[in-house]
Amino acid sequence: MGNSCTSETLEDKEERLKNRRIEVQLRKHKQVYDYEVKILLLGAGESGKSTIFKQMKLLQDNQFDNETIQSMKRIVRENIISNLLAILRSSKILNIKLEHPEEAEKYISYKIGVTEWTQETYKLTKMLWEDSGVKETLKTNDPKRMIGDSCSYFFDALDRIGKKDYVPTNEDVLRARVRTTGLQEARFKIGKFEFLLCDVGGQRNERRKWIHVFDNITSVLFCTSLTGYSEVLREDFNTIRMVESINLFSEVCRSPHFKKASIILFLNKFDLFKEKIKTTHLNTFFQDYQGNNESEEAITYITDKFVKAGVNKLKKKRDIFPYTTTAVDTKNIKYIFDSVSNTIMQKALEGIDLI
């Protein structure tokens, strides 16, 4: 009845003590089973970060909720009107002749958020989209023409979207442009970890709000648009989007708020970039680029610009994890985030001394 015949090895003892230490640490954080990993989603305007945010919600729930879908019905149609307005104004500036000038003048009087979507709106939109002058305008390289990345996608689906009983699809929701203002949050679980993803506005006047979500950040997921090398900011026509993004990335990397956070760089809109680089040379906007018009070589150059911006101004070198992404591609984002989550969870475990 006395002593046990089995004895604890040194290895068993170390494992038992390690497990006990982990349990104590988790209890200390009041999450025995669910440790919260806080990810801050940052980037300049038009980077696609809000699409990443929507993708993470979709991957978690498999379907957008009815409230989101119904609200997107109006937004999708407003995106269409906004894009066509931008094209028509651009055609006037470029003196491109339209087949339907009177209808175009009528359309230019439309106001976003005021003009209702009616059958007349739909028919006029369809007529002008098929105008040869509109097609010619789209082929021009005008960095100040503010049209959405999904312009052609929505216009190609105009007959479906124009129906009275139109219900937005998941892809419609992902592609619809909605400017982020303030803070949005989404929660999802991977294993025993609960992730809190925070998305904040990217335009300059929104960035001052970031300070409110700086506490206990595990990782910063920074998005930049690869196509931004030839585009200007909506709020400043004198600044190239990619230059703004590089400068912002440098600020984020140097910020004392993020000194313990892992920095993950999403080089987004890869699908659009592959096509754009064939006709719009990177060297036109970044004159130190001496490569060719192939996406692989150009991305290597762009990645190097960001990595140097994030490292050279730091007293201590830090790791930056770059990925090329296509935010509207759910399979791509799932694959990328499965890889990224390992880095994020590693950092989370380091943060509570579990490894």
For each residue, the residues with C-beta under 8 A, 3 or more apart:
1:
2:
3:
4: 7
5:
6:
7: 4
8: 12 13 16
9: 12 13
10: 13 14
11: 14 15
12: 8 9 15 16
13: 8 9 10 16 17
14: 10 11 17 18
15: 11 12 18 19
16: 8 12 13 19 20
17: 13 14 20 21
18: 14 15 21 22
19: 15 16 22 23
20: 16 17 23 24
21: 17 18 24 25
22: 18 19 25 26 354
23: 19 20 26 27 32
24: 20 21 27 28
25: 21 22 28 29 352 353 354
26: 22 23 29 31 32 33 35 352
27: 23 24 30 32
28: 24 25
29: 25 26 35 352
30: 27
31: 26 34 35 36 194
32: 23 26 27
33: 26 192
34: 31 189 192 193 194
35: 26 29 31 192 193 194 348 352
36: 31 193 194 195 196
37: 193 194 195 196 218 219 344 345 348
38: 195 196 198 216 217 218 219
39: 195 196 197 198 217 218 219 220 221 344
40: 198 200 210 213 214 217 219 220 221 261
41: 49 52 53 197 198 199 200 221 223
42: 49 200 202 210 220 221 222 223 248 252
43: 47 48 49 202 222 223 224 245 248 266
44: 47 202 203 224 228 233 241 244 245 248
45: 179 201 202 203 204 233 234 235 241
46: 202 225 228 231 234 241
47: 43 44 202 223 224 225 228 245 268
48: 43 51 52 149 223 225 266 268 269 325 327 328
49: 41 42 43 52 53 180 199 202 221 223 266 268 327
50: 53 54 178 180 184 199
51: 48 54 55 174 175 327 328
52: 41 48 49 55 56 221 223 266 268 325 327 333
53: 41 49 50 56 57 180 184 186 197 199
54: 50 51 57 58 64 173 174
55: 51 52 58 59 174 327 330 333 334
56: 52 53 59 60 186 188 197 333 337
57: 53 54 60 61 64 186 188
58: 54 55 61 62 63 64 170 173 174 330
59: 55 56 62 188 330 333 334 337
60: 56 57 186 188
61: 57 58 64 65
62: 58 59
63: 58 170
64: 54 57 58 61 68 69 72 170 173
65: 61 68 69
66: 69 70
67: 70 71
68: 64 65 71 72 173
69: 64 65 66 72 73 167 168 173
70: 66 67 73
71: 67 68 74 75
72: 64 68 69 75 76 168 172 173 176
73: 69 70 76 77 166 167 168
74: 71 77 78 117
75: 71 72 78 79 176 177 178
76: 72 73 79 80 154 161 168 172 176
77: 73 74 80 81 117 161
78: 74 75 81 82 112 113
79: 75 76 82 83 148 150 154 176 177
80: 76 77 83 84 125 154 155 158 161
81: 77 78 84 85 110 112 115 117 121 125
82: 78 79 85 86 112 148
83: 79 80 86 87 147 148 151 154 155
84: 80 81 87 88 107 125 128 129 134 155
85: 81 82 88 89 107 108 110 112
86: 82 83 89 90 145 146 147
87: 83 84 90 91 134 137 138 145 147
88: 84 85 91 92 98 104 107 108 128 134 137
89: 85 86 92 93 108
90: 86 87 93 94 137 140 142 145
91: 87 88 94 96 98 104 133 134 136 137
92: 88 89 95
93: 89 90 142
94: 90 91 137 140 142
95: 92
96: 91 133 136 137 140
97: 101 133
98: 88 91 101 104 128 131 133 134
99: 131 132 133
100: 103 104 127 128 131
101: 97 98 104 105
102: 105 106
103: 100 106 107 124 127 128
104: 88 91 98 100 101 107 108 128 131
105: 101 102 108 109
106: 102 103 109 124
107: 84 85 88 103 104 110 124 125 128
108: 85 88 89 104 105
109: 105 106
110: 81 85 107 114 115 121
111: 114 115
112: 78 81 82 85 115
113: 78
114: 110 111
115: 81 110 111 112 121
116: 121
117: 74 77 81 121 122
118: 121 122
119: 122 123 162
120: 123 124
121: 81 110 115 116 117 118 124 125
122: 117 118 119 125 126 158 162
123: 119 120 126 127
124: 103 106 107 120 121 127 128
125: 80 81 84 107 121 122 128 129 158 162
126: 122 123 129 130 158 159 162
127: 100 103 123 124 130 131
128: 84 88 98 100 103 104 107 124 125 131 134
129: 84 125 126 134 155 158
130: 126 127 134
131: 98 99 100 104 127 128 134 135
132: 99 135 136
133: 91 96 97 98 99 136 137
134: 84 87 88 91 98 128 129 130 131 137 138
135: 131 132 138 139
136: 91 96 132 133 139 140
137: 87 88 90 91 94 96 133 134 140
138: 87 134 135 151
139: 135 136
140: 90 94 96 136 137 145
141: 230 279 280
142: 90 93 94 145
143: 230 231 232 240
144: 232 237
145: 86 87 90 140 142
146: 86 234
147: 83 86 87 151
148: 79 82 83 151 154 175 177
149: 48 175 177 227 269 272
150: 79 153 154 175 176 177 328
151: 83 138 147 148 154 155
152: 155 156
153: 150 156 157 175
154: 76 79 80 83 148 150 151 157 158 161 172 175
155: 80 83 84 129 151 152 158
156: 152 153
157: 153 154 160 161 172
158: 80 122 125 126 129 154 155 161 162
159: 126 162 163
160: 157 163 166
161: 76 77 80 154 157 158 166 172
162: 119 122 125 126 158 159 166
163: 159 160 166
164:
165:
166: 73 160 161 162 163
167: 69 73
168: 69 72 73 76 172 173 176
169: 172 173
170: 58 63 64 173 174 330
171: 174 175 328
172: 72 76 154 157 161 168 169 175 176
173: 54 58 64 68 69 72 168 169 170 176
174: 51 54 55 58 170 171 327 328 330
175: 51 148 149 150 153 154 171 172 328
176: 72 75 76 79 150 168 172 173
177: 75 79 148 149 150
178: 50 75
179: 45 201 203
180: 49 50 53 184 199 200 201 202 206
181: 201 206
182: 200 201 206 209
183: 198 199 200 209 212 213
184: 50 53 180 198 199 200
185: 196 197 198 199
186: 53 56 57 60 196 197 199
187: 194 195 196 197
188: 56 57 59 60 194 195 197
189: 34 192 193 194 195
190: 193 195 341 345
191: 345
192: 33 34 35 189
193: 34 35 36 37 189 190 345 348
194: 31 34 35 36 37 187 188 189
195: 36 37 38 39 187 188 189 190 341 344
196: 36 37 38 39 185 186 187
197: 39 41 53 56 185 186 187 188 221
198: 38 39 40 41 183 184 185 213
199: 41 49 50 53 180 183 184 185 186
200: 40 41 42 180 182 183 184 206 207 209 210 213
201: 45 179 180 181 182 205 206 207 209
202: 42 43 44 45 46 47 49 180 206 207
203: 44 45 179 206 207 234 235
204: 45 207 233 235 236
205: 201 208 235
206: 180 181 182 200 201 202 203 209
207: 200 201 202 203 204 210 248
208: 205 211
209: 182 183 200 201 206 212
210: 40 42 200 207 213 214
211: 208 214
212: 183 209
213: 40 183 198 200 210 217
214: 40 210 211 217 257 258
215:
216: 38
217: 38 39 40 213 214 220 257 258 261
218: 37 38 39 261 262 344 347 348 351
219: 37 38 39 40 261 262 263 264 343 344 347
220: 39 40 42 217 252 258 261 262 263 264
221: 39 40 41 42 49 52 197 264 266 340
222: 42 43 249 252 263 264 265 266
223: 41 42 43 47 48 49 52 266 268 325 327
224: 43 44 47 228 242 245 246 249 265 266 267 268 306
225: 46 47 48 228 231 241 242 245 268 269
226: 229 267 268 269 270 272 273 299 302 324
227: 149 230 231 269 272 273 276
228: 44 46 47 224 225 231 240 241 242 245
229: 226 240 241 242 282 285 286 302
230: 141 143 227 240 276 280 284 285
231: 46 143 225 227 228 240 241 242
232: 143 144 236 237 238 239 240 241
233: 44 45 204 236 237 239 241 244
234: 45 46 146 203
235: 45 203 204 205
236: 204 232 233 239 244
237: 144 232 233
238: 232
239: 232 233 236 243 244
240: 143 228 229 230 231 232 243 244 285
241: 44 45 46 225 228 229 231 232 233 244 245
242: 224 225 228 229 231 245 246 285 286 302
243: 239 240 246 247
244: 44 233 236 239 240 241 247 248
245: 43 44 47 224 225 228 241 242 248 249
246: 224 242 243 249 250 305 306 309
247: 243 244 250 251 309
248: 42 43 44 207 244 245 251 252
249: 222 224 245 246 252 253 265 306 309 310
250: 246 247 253 254 309 310 313
251: 247 248 254 255
252: 42 220 222 248 249 255 258 263 310
253: 249 250 258 263 309 310 311 313 314 318 320
254: 250 251 313 314
255: 251 252 258 259
256: 259
257: 214 217
258: 214 217 220 252 253 255 261 263
259: 255 256
260: 351
261: 40 217 218 219 220 258 347
262: 218 219 220 319 321 343 344 346 347
263: 219 220 222 252 253 258 310 318 319 320 321
264: 219 220 221 222 320 321 323 340 343 344
265: 222 224 249 303 306 307 310 320 321 322 323
266: 43 48 49 52 221 222 223 224 323 325 327 336
267: 224 226 270 299 302 303 306 322 323 324 325
268: 47 48 49 52 223 224 225 226 325 326 327
269: 48 149 225 226 227 272 273 326 327
270: 226 267 273 274 295 299 324 325 326
271: 274 275 326 328 329
272: 149 226 227 269 275 276
273: 226 227 269 270 276 277 295 298 299
274: 270 271 277 278 295
275: 271 272 278 279
276: 227 230 272 273 279 280
277: 273 274 280 281 282 293 294 295 298
278: 274 275 293
279: 141 275 276 293
280: 141 230 276 277 284
281: 277 284 293
282: 229 277 285 286 289 291 293 298 301 302
283: 286 287 289 290 291
284: 230 280 281
285: 229 230 240 242 282
286: 229 242 282 283 289 301 305
287: 283
288:
289: 282 283 286 298 301
290: 283
291: 282 283 294 297 298 300 301
292: 297
293: 277 278 279 281 282 298
294: 277 291 297 298
295: 270 273 274 277 298 299
296: 299 300
297: 291 292 294 300 301
298: 273 277 282 289 291 293 294 295 301 302
299: 226 267 270 273 295 296 302 303 324
300: 291 296 297 303 304
301: 282 286 289 291 297 298 304 305
302: 226 229 242 267 282 298 299 305 306
303: 265 267 299 300 306 307 322
304: 300 301 307 308
305: 246 286 301 302 308 309
306: 224 246 249 265 267 302 303 309 310 320 322
307: 265 303 304 310 311 320 322
308: 304 305 311 312
309: 246 247 249 250 253 305 306 312 313
310: 249 250 252 253 263 265 306 307 314 318 320
311: 253 307 308 314 317 318 320
312: 308 309
313: 250 253 254 309
314: 253 254 310 311 317 318
315:
316:
317: 311 314
318: 253 263 310 311 314
319: 262 263
320: 253 263 264 265 306 307 310 311
321: 262 263 264 265 340 343
322: 265 267 303 306 307
323: 264 265 266 267 336 339 340
324: 226 267 270 299
325: 48 52 223 266 267 268 270 332 333 336
326: 268 269 270 271 329 332 333
327: 48 49 51 52 55 174 223 266 268 269 333
328: 48 51 150 171 174 175 271
329: 271 326 332 333
330: 55 58 59 170 174 333 334
331: 334 335
332: 325 326 329 335 336
333: 52 55 56 59 325 326 327 329 330 336 337
334: 55 59 330 331 337 338
335: 331 332 338 339
336: 266 323 325 332 333 339 340
337: 56 59 333 334 340 341
338: 334 335 341 342
339: 323 335 336 342 343
340: 221 264 321 323 336 337 343 344
341: 190 195 337 338 344 345
342: 338 339 345 346
343: 219 262 264 321 339 340 346 347
344: 37 39 195 218 219 262 264 340 341 347 348
345: 37 190 191 193 341 342 348 349
346: 262 342 343 349 350 355
347: 218 219 261 262 343 344 350 351
348: 35 37 193 218 344 345 351 352
349: 345 346 352 354 355
350: 346 347 353 354 355
351: 218 260 347 348
352: 25 26 29 35 348 349
353: 25 350
354: 22 25 349 350
355: 346 349 350
